[in-house]
Amino acid sequence: MNALFCLLITLLDIYWWILFIYIIFGWLVNFGVINLHNQFVRMVYHAAAALSEPVLAPLRRLIPIVGGLDLSPIVPLLLIPILQIFLQYDIAPLFDVVVRCG
């Protein structure tokens, strides 16, 4: 059971980094620092977008764009660590599991 909780926490951590990469790449593309003509940049950006959009699209309907700034990624970036802590310290003890990952 410990392995299952560690896997969930690790997957959430990976998803947090995917969202972070998507945000940073979006800024870099919009400010002209990098462009999507580079095949590697395009591949990473589209992969991160494909993985991020299922979570961000519903949030974009709820959170308006303020001054041209999309604030919807802030919600999952803040909720993922909270969910990880909740899993580790509140849910795992219900199953008599002490989660020690890493």
C-alpha positions as CSV (number, residue, x, y, z in Angstrom):
1,M,0.0,0.0,0.0
2,N,2.9,2.3,0.7
3,A,4.0,1.8,-2.9
4,L,0.6,2.9,-4.2
5,F,0.7,6.1,-2.2
6,C,4.3,6.8,-3.3
7,L,3.2,6.3,-6.9
8,L,0.3,8.7,-6.6
9,I,2.5,11.3,-4.9
10,T,5.1,10.9,-7.6
11,L,2.6,11.1,-10.4
12,L,1.2,14.3,-9.0
13,D,4.7,15.7,-8.7
14,I,5.4,14.8,-12.4
15,Y,2.2,16.5,-13.4
16,W,3.1,19.6,-11.4
17,W,6.4,19.8,-13.4
18,I,4.5,19.3,-16.7
19,L,2.2,22.2,-15.9
20,F,5.2,24.3,-14.9
21,I,7.0,23.5,-18.2
22,Y,3.9,24.3,-20.1
23,I,3.6,27.7,-18.4
24,I,7.3,28.6,-18.9
25,F,7.3,27.5,-22.5
26,G,4.1,29.5,-23.1
27,W,5.8,32.6,-21.7
28,L,9.0,32.1,-23.7
29,V,7.0,31.6,-26.9
30,N,4.8,34.6,-26.3
31,F,7.7,36.9,-25.6
32,G,9.7,35.6,-28.6
33,V,12.5,34.1,-26.7
34,I,12.0,30.7,-28.4
35,N,9.8,29.9,-31.3
36,L,7.8,26.9,-32.4
37,H,9.8,26.5,-35.6
38,N,12.3,24.4,-33.6
39,Q,11.2,20.8,-33.7
40,F,12.2,20.0,-30.2
41,V,10.6,23.1,-28.7
42,R,7.4,22.4,-30.7
43,M,7.4,18.7,-29.5
44,V,7.9,19.6,-25.8
45,Y,5.3,22.4,-26.0
46,H,2.6,20.3,-27.7
47,A,3.2,17.4,-25.4
48,A,2.9,19.6,-22.3
49,A,-0.1,21.3,-23.8
50,A,-1.8,18.0,-24.5
51,L,-1.3,16.8,-20.9
52,S,-2.2,20.1,-19.3
53,E,-5.3,21.2,-21.3
54,P,-7.7,18.6,-19.8
55,V,-7.2,20.2,-16.4
56,L,-6.8,23.8,-17.5
57,A,-9.6,24.1,-20.0
58,P,-12.4,23.8,-17.4
59,L,-10.6,26.2,-15.1
60,R,-10.3,28.7,-17.9
61,R,-14.1,28.8,-18.1
62,L,-14.3,29.7,-14.4
63,I,-11.3,32.0,-14.0
64,P,-11.3,35.0,-16.3
65,I,-8.2,36.3,-18.0
66,V,-7.0,39.4,-16.2
67,G,-5.1,41.9,-18.2
68,G,-4.1,39.3,-20.8
69,L,-2.7,37.0,-18.1
70,D,-4.1,33.5,-17.8
71,L,-4.4,32.7,-14.1
72,S,-5.9,29.3,-14.5
73,P,-2.6,27.4,-14.1
74,I,-2.1,28.8,-10.6
75,V,-5.0,26.7,-9.3
76,P,-3.5,23.3,-10.1
77,L,0.0,24.4,-9.2
78,L,-1.3,25.3,-5.7
79,L,-3.7,22.3,-5.3
80,I,-1.2,19.6,-6.3
81,P,1.1,20.1,-3.3
82,I,-1.9,20.4,-1.0
83,L,-3.3,17.1,-2.4
84,Q,0.1,15.4,-1.9
85,I,0.1,16.5,1.7
86,F,-3.5,15.4,2.1
87,L,-2.7,12.0,0.7
88,Q,0.4,11.5,2.8
89,Y,-0.8,12.7,6.2
90,D,-4.6,12.3,6.1
91,I,-5.5,9.5,3.7
92,A,-2.5,7.1,4.2
93,P,-3.0,6.9,8.0
94,L,-6.5,5.6,7.4
95,F,-5.0,2.6,5.8
96,D,-2.3,2.3,8.5
97,V,0.4,3.3,6.1
98,V,3.3,5.6,6.8
99,V,4.3,7.0,3.5
100,R,8.1,7.4,3.0
101,C,8.8,8.1,-0.6
102,G,12.2,8.8,-2.1
